[in-house]
Amino acid sequence: MLFSRGFSRLPKASFNRCSKWLLSHHRHPHRQDHHHRHRYFVLSSTHRGMVGLGMMKFQVFGCREIYSWGSPFLNGVRHQIHQESSSLAERSGKILLLEDGKDIQEQLDPFSLVADELSLLADRLRSMVVAEVPKLASAAEYFFKMGVEGKRFRPTVLLLMATALNMPLPRSAPAEVPETLSTELRTRQQCIAEITEMIHVASLLHDDVLDDAEKRRGIGSLNFVMGNKVAVLAGDFLLSRACVALASLKNTEVVSLLATVVEHLVTGETMQMTSTSEQRVSMEYYLQKTYYKTASLISNSCKAIALLAGQTAEVSMLAFEYGKHLGLAFQLIDDVLDFTGTSASLGKGSLSDIRHGIITAPILFAIEEFPQLDAIVKRGLDKPADVDLALDYLGKSHGIQKTRELATKHANLAAEAIDSLPESDDEDVLRSRRALIDLTHRVITRTK
């Protein structure tokens, strides 16, 4: 399958590294390895409720959520999800750094580590999307204006990855990299973050047109405010600006990577629009589409960061694996939140996917428990009664819980990729790696 290709090439980490510890049985939670100075663990306040996935066991991290659905068909879903979320909250953990055998608790805010750079990036992005035609300019900067820039999750990941990979290269090189060269590299890596954000926002503008969305990031979607034509052209304009910035890097491998991302975005959206009834109920098809639509952008951008730094193929693949699994985990939780969140918390309509006939992981897992749901889904969910019936089956199933478990599995694989990077004693590098691991837990515990 598409998502197992790169992982088979990962080097074997010792059993006590972060993700191996997470995936191991809880009978040996305190084993230590004295060969590694820095090790990352997620220590839970309780050993109860270990959740099985296949033959492996790992802990699911979650948080309590609030729901306000009106349909009587949703009562079962609300009760089941509330129970699961409460149980997950009881098992939530805390990140500790073990250094020289001592437990040190460190509260990391990944976003604050790169806050100054994010501010610079935001200013540069606003200047990059200026257009000659006033209406196009207003449309292009719509989601780059202060207050509606979003979480800037992708630029944060990429800036942290740039620091996490700031280590000596294996080939012969000067002992110290000149400061001007280091500054130039950082500027080029910031450019990748800017390009990625422009591609991401362009994809949102186009998606909102295809989905007839009315809200995005808590405000009216651009297509709703200015019309479909302007929204499509604004998305195209952002892609063209991203292409200009990409060309300025003069790195053909990076250009090829991010050009492939745009191809994947189109392919994924087309897969969603043209799926057959059999493909709609296929988990493999869903995951491949999810990689194209969500995970490809962050995974290939992480790889681009590594390539610009001159890292080896192995390190570049680890960066790619981190982005891929983080992106998949992010989307899986998005699919959960589409059922459990409110419009206010999400900044867009809840239950939007299923009401558009889009089948996601929670429903696919519910079908495994209730095969009769298969026929309902294959009918297309065009009728409100079918949507309510599907939600009723979801409420009786473990679809939400299993989706969270799958998201946690991918989050753990992302953490393992970071843990497998070459060792470093540089505190900035280690701090950024801890922050990248922290992001994996933030992704699976978020409520919006």
MOKA-V828562 format. One record per helix or strand of 2 or more residues. SS is the DSSP state (@ for helix, = for strand). FROM is the first residue (numbers start at 0). TO is the last residue. If there is no record, write none. Layout:
[[SS/FROM/TO] [SS/FROM/TO]]
This chain:
[[@/1/3] [@/6/8] [@/17/22] [@/25/27] [=/37/43] [=/50/52] [=/55/57] [@/71/89] [=/92/98] [=/101/104] [@/109/112] [@/114/127] [@/133/139] [@/152/163] [@/178/210] [=/214/215] [=/218/219] [@/221/225] [@/227/247] [@/251/273] [@/276/279] [@/282/307] [@/312/339] [@/342/345] [@/351/354] [@/360/368] [@/371/377] [@/383/395] [@/398/418] [@/426/444]]
